[in-house]
Amino acid sequence: MTRKVEQLAYKAIRKEKEAATGDYKKKEIRRKKLQLAISAVLSFPLMVSHFSFTSWIYLPDFLMNSLVQLALATPVQFIIGRARC
């Protein structure tokens, strides 16, 4: 495959170790799982505080503060949710 790409006057860049073993996929899956866990932990108090069917779950009063909710939502929105192009 690399030879074919180079015949078309392009330079093929390949990471031999990662391409051969598929480690890059495992790393990406591990990173996505970590992001999911972090975003779930940060989003849980926001979801509980805004739905009536979760009113039986106790939340400390400081979590109802709008600045605390902003601090919880910002990393989910702008760090974990950013698009990687």
C-alpha positions as CSV (number, residue, x, y, z in Angstrom):
1,M,0.0,0.0,0.0
2,T,2.8,2.4,0.9
3,R,4.5,1.7,-2.4
4,K,1.3,2.4,-4.4
5,V,0.9,5.8,-2.6
6,E,4.5,6.7,-3.3
7,Q,4.0,5.9,-7.0
8,L,1.3,8.5,-7.2
9,A,3.9,11.1,-6.1
10,Y,2.7,11.3,-2.5
11,K,4.7,10.5,0.6
12,A,3.2,7.9,2.8
13,I,3.8,8.4,6.5
14,R,3.2,5.4,8.7
15,K,4.0,4.6,12.2
16,E,5.2,1.1,12.0
17,K,4.7,0.0,15.6
18,E,1.3,1.5,16.1
19,A,0.0,0.6,12.6
20,A,1.2,-3.0,13.0
21,T,-0.2,-3.7,16.4
22,G,-3.3,-1.5,16.4
23,D,-2.3,0.2,19.6
24,Y,-3.6,3.5,18.4
25,K,-7.1,2.2,18.4
26,K,-6.8,0.9,22.0
27,K,-5.4,4.2,23.1
28,E,-8.2,6.1,21.4
29,I,-10.8,3.8,23.0
30,R,-9.2,4.2,26.5
31,R,-9.2,8.0,26.0
32,K,-12.8,8.1,24.9
33,K,-13.9,6.0,28.0
34,L,-12.0,8.4,30.3
35,Q,-13.7,11.3,28.7
36,L,-17.1,9.7,29.0
37,A,-16.5,8.9,32.7
38,I,-15.4,12.5,33.4
39,S,-18.3,14.1,31.6
40,A,-20.8,11.8,33.3
41,V,-19.5,12.7,36.7
42,L,-19.5,16.4,36.0
43,S,-23.0,16.3,34.3
44,F,-24.8,14.2,36.9
45,P,-25.4,17.0,39.4
46,L,-26.7,19.2,36.6
47,M,-29.1,16.6,35.4
48,V,-30.4,15.7,38.8
49,S,-31.0,19.3,39.7
50,H,-33.1,20.1,36.6
51,F,-35.4,17.1,36.3
52,S,-38.5,16.6,38.5
53,F,-38.3,12.8,38.4
54,T,-35.0,12.9,40.1
55,S,-36.2,15.1,43.0
56,W,-35.7,12.1,45.5
57,I,-31.9,12.3,45.0
58,Y,-30.3,14.5,47.6
59,L,-28.0,17.2,46.3
60,P,-26.1,19.7,48.5
61,D,-27.4,23.3,48.2
62,F,-24.1,24.6,46.8
63,L,-24.7,22.6,43.6
64,M,-27.8,24.7,42.9
65,N,-25.6,27.8,42.6
66,S,-25.4,28.9,39.0
67,L,-21.6,29.6,39.2
68,V,-21.0,26.1,40.5
69,Q,-23.1,24.7,37.7
70,L,-21.2,26.8,35.2
71,A,-17.9,25.5,36.5
72,L,-19.2,21.9,36.1
73,A,-20.6,22.4,32.6
74,T,-17.7,24.4,31.1
75,P,-15.1,21.5,30.9
76,V,-17.7,19.2,29.5
77,Q,-18.6,21.6,26.8
78,F,-15.3,23.2,25.8
79,I,-12.7,20.6,26.7
80,I,-14.3,17.2,26.3
81,G,-16.8,18.2,23.7
82,R,-14.4,20.0,21.4
83,A,-14.2,18.7,17.8
84,R,-10.9,17.2,16.9
85,C,-10.2,17.7,13.2
